[in-house]
Amino acid sequence: METAPLDPSLPGVRMLQNWIREGLAVSIAILDQERIEGRLIWQDPEFLALERLGSTRPVLIARRHITLIRSID
């Protein structure tokens, strides 16, 4: 199965890119109702990389499991 490329003309993609540039903290809800908070550091067509407070390694979150992303700054 081939992944579609990330489309920068989509408003959601542009908003996430702005949040990445600004270093905003976000809260991400995933399918099992878990919430993960941190700072987005990059995105690609399949994953978001989130840096959690106090962690030296990012957490990768599959886009297909995300139900909500909101800024908390």
Backbone as JSON, one array per atom type, in Angstrom:
{
  "sequence": "METAPLDPSLPGVRMLQNWIREGLAVSIAILDQERIEGRLIWQDPEFLALERLGSTRPVLIARRHITLIRSID",
  "N": [[0.84, -1.17, 0.0], [0.64, 2.13, -0.91], [1.58, 5.31, 0.34], [-0.07, 8.43, 0.28], [1.34, 11.55, -0.76], [2.27, 14.23, 1.5], [0.14, 16.95, 1.52], [0.72, 20.22, 1.17], [-1.11, 22.2, 0.58], [-3.38, 21.85, 2.0], [-5.38, 23.06, 4.68], [-5.14, 22.0, 7.31], [-2.65, 20.73, 7.31], [-0.99, 22.93, 6.86], [-1.54, 24.4, 9.22], [-0.53, 22.68, 11.22], [2.18, 22.76, 10.46], [2.75, 25.44, 11.03], [2.42, 25.39, 13.83], [4.52, 23.67, 14.46], [6.74, 25.22, 13.63], [6.43, 27.38, 15.41], [6.78, 26.13, 17.81], [4.74, 25.33, 19.5], [2.98, 23.85, 22.24], [1.07, 20.85, 22.19], [-1.92, 18.87, 22.51], [-2.71, 15.6, 21.89], [-5.2, 13.41, 21.02], [-5.8, 9.96, 20.91], [-7.11, 6.94, 19.35], [-7.72, 5.07, 21.46], [-8.6, 6.66, 23.52], [-6.52, 7.78, 24.94], [-4.49, 10.54, 25.86], [-1.86, 12.48, 24.63], [0.67, 14.72, 25.39], [2.8, 17.37, 24.3], [5.43, 18.77, 22.28], [5.16, 19.32, 18.87], [7.48, 18.13, 16.47], [8.0, 17.31, 13.87], [6.26, 16.35, 10.83], [4.97, 13.82, 8.69], [3.51, 12.06, 5.86], [2.47, 9.79, 7.2], [3.05, 9.81, 9.97], [3.23, 11.73, 13.07], [5.71, 13.43, 14.86], [6.33, 13.75, 18.22], [7.61, 15.59, 20.86], [7.96, 14.91, 24.13], [7.64, 16.47, 27.35], [10.58, 16.55, 29.19], [11.64, 14.34, 27.96], [14.09, 12.77, 25.87], [13.84, 11.6, 23.46], [11.75, 11.47, 20.58], [8.2, 10.71, 20.38], [6.5, 8.7, 18.11], [3.51, 9.09, 16.39], [0.93, 7.5, 14.79], [-0.87, 8.83, 12.14], [-3.36, 7.76, 11.41], [-4.45, 6.9, 13.78], [-5.13, 9.09, 15.24], [-7.49, 11.18, 16.82], [-7.96, 13.78, 17.63], [-6.33, 16.93, 17.61], [-5.0, 19.55, 19.4], [-3.89, 22.85, 20.2], [-2.18, 23.8, 23.18], [-1.07, 26.0, 24.21]],
  "CA": [[0.0, 0.0, 0.0], [1.43, 3.35, -1.06], [1.09, 6.47, 1.08], [-0.2, 9.68, -0.49], [2.26, 12.58, -0.25], [1.71, 15.29, 2.34], [-0.32, 18.04, 0.66], [0.83, 21.48, 1.9], [-2.2, 23.13, 0.27], [-4.47, 21.6, 2.95], [-5.28, 23.95, 5.84], [-4.68, 21.28, 8.5], [-1.21, 20.53, 7.16], [-0.36, 24.24, 7.07], [-1.65, 24.76, 10.62], [0.45, 21.89, 11.97], [3.51, 23.29, 10.15], [2.9, 26.67, 11.81], [2.62, 25.0, 15.22], [5.88, 23.13, 14.55], [7.66, 26.37, 13.57], [6.28, 28.2, 16.62], [7.12, 25.33, 18.98], [3.58, 25.27, 20.4], [2.62, 22.58, 22.87], [-0.2, 20.32, 21.7], [-2.51, 17.69, 23.11], [-3.17, 14.72, 20.83], [-6.03, 12.29, 21.47], [-5.74, 8.83, 19.98], [-8.31, 6.12, 19.33], [-8.06, 4.41, 22.73], [-8.93, 7.74, 24.46], [-5.32, 8.29, 25.58], [-4.04, 11.87, 25.42], [-0.42, 12.66, 24.71], [0.99, 16.14, 25.28], [4.19, 17.69, 24.01], [5.68, 19.74, 21.2], [5.37, 18.68, 17.56], [8.77, 18.49, 15.89], [7.87, 17.15, 12.43], [5.15, 15.54, 10.34], [5.06, 13.26, 7.35], [2.18, 11.56, 5.51], [1.98, 8.72, 8.06], [3.31, 9.99, 11.39], [3.63, 12.98, 13.7], [6.72, 13.23, 15.9], [6.0, 14.59, 19.37], [8.63, 15.61, 21.91], [7.3, 15.05, 25.43], [8.41, 17.2, 28.35], [11.53, 15.74, 29.93], [12.09, 13.19, 27.17], [15.12, 13.1, 24.89], [13.49, 10.97, 22.19], [10.36, 11.75, 20.2], [7.19, 9.66, 20.25], [5.86, 8.74, 16.79], [2.08, 8.8, 16.47], [0.36, 7.24, 13.46], [-2.0, 9.73, 11.83], [-4.63, 7.02, 11.33], [-4.94, 6.66, 15.14], [-5.39, 10.37, 15.89], [-8.87, 11.66, 16.75], [-8.02, 15.22, 17.91], [-5.08, 17.64, 17.9], [-5.3, 20.94, 19.76], [-2.78, 23.54, 20.86], [-2.46, 24.05, 24.6], [-0.36, 27.23, 24.59]],
  "C": [[0.89, 1.24, 0.0], [0.77, 4.51, -0.32], [1.02, 7.69, 0.17], [0.77, 10.71, 0.09], [1.52, 13.6, 0.61], [1.37, 16.48, 1.46], [-0.29, 19.37, 1.41], [-0.26, 22.51, 1.56], [-3.38, 22.94, 1.23], [-4.3, 22.45, 4.2], [-4.76, 23.25, 7.1], [-3.18, 21.04, 8.47], [-0.48, 21.84, 7.41], [-0.41, 24.66, 8.54], [-0.64, 23.99, 11.46], [1.87, 22.39, 11.7], [3.77, 24.58, 10.91], [3.16, 26.35, 13.28], [4.02, 24.43, 15.43], [6.88, 24.28, 14.56], [7.63, 27.2, 14.85], [6.65, 27.45, 17.89], [5.98, 25.23, 19.99], [3.41, 23.87, 20.99], [1.25, 22.15, 22.36], [-0.65, 19.15, 22.57], [-3.09, 16.87, 21.96], [-3.96, 13.58, 21.46], [-5.95, 11.19, 20.43], [-6.93, 7.91, 20.23], [-8.69, 5.49, 20.66], [-8.33, 5.41, 23.86], [-7.72, 8.26, 25.23], [-5.01, 9.67, 25.01], [-2.53, 11.95, 25.63], [-0.14, 14.14, 24.5], [2.48, 16.33, 25.05], [4.26, 18.72, 22.91], [5.92, 18.97, 19.91], [6.72, 19.1, 17.01], [8.82, 18.22, 14.39], [6.63, 16.32, 12.12], [5.52, 14.98, 8.99], [3.7, 12.66, 7.03], [1.61, 10.5, 6.46], [2.09, 8.99, 9.55], [3.49, 11.46, 11.78], [4.67, 12.62, 14.75], [6.46, 14.25, 17.0], [7.11, 14.45, 20.41], [7.91, 15.88, 23.23], [8.22, 15.75, 26.41], [9.31, 16.23, 29.12], [12.06, 14.53, 29.19], [13.13, 13.64, 26.15], [14.82, 12.49, 23.52], [12.03, 11.24, 21.85], [9.49, 10.49, 20.23], [6.61, 9.81, 18.86], [4.42, 8.3, 16.93], [1.55, 8.64, 15.06], [-0.86, 8.13, 13.25], [-3.34, 9.0, 11.85], [-5.24, 6.72, 12.7], [-5.32, 7.94, 15.88], [-6.86, 10.77, 15.71], [-8.97, 13.17, 16.96], [-6.61, 15.75, 18.16], [-5.48, 19.07, 18.25], [-4.07, 21.55, 20.42], [-3.16, 23.8, 22.31], [-1.69, 25.26, 25.11], [-1.28, 28.41, 24.5]]
}
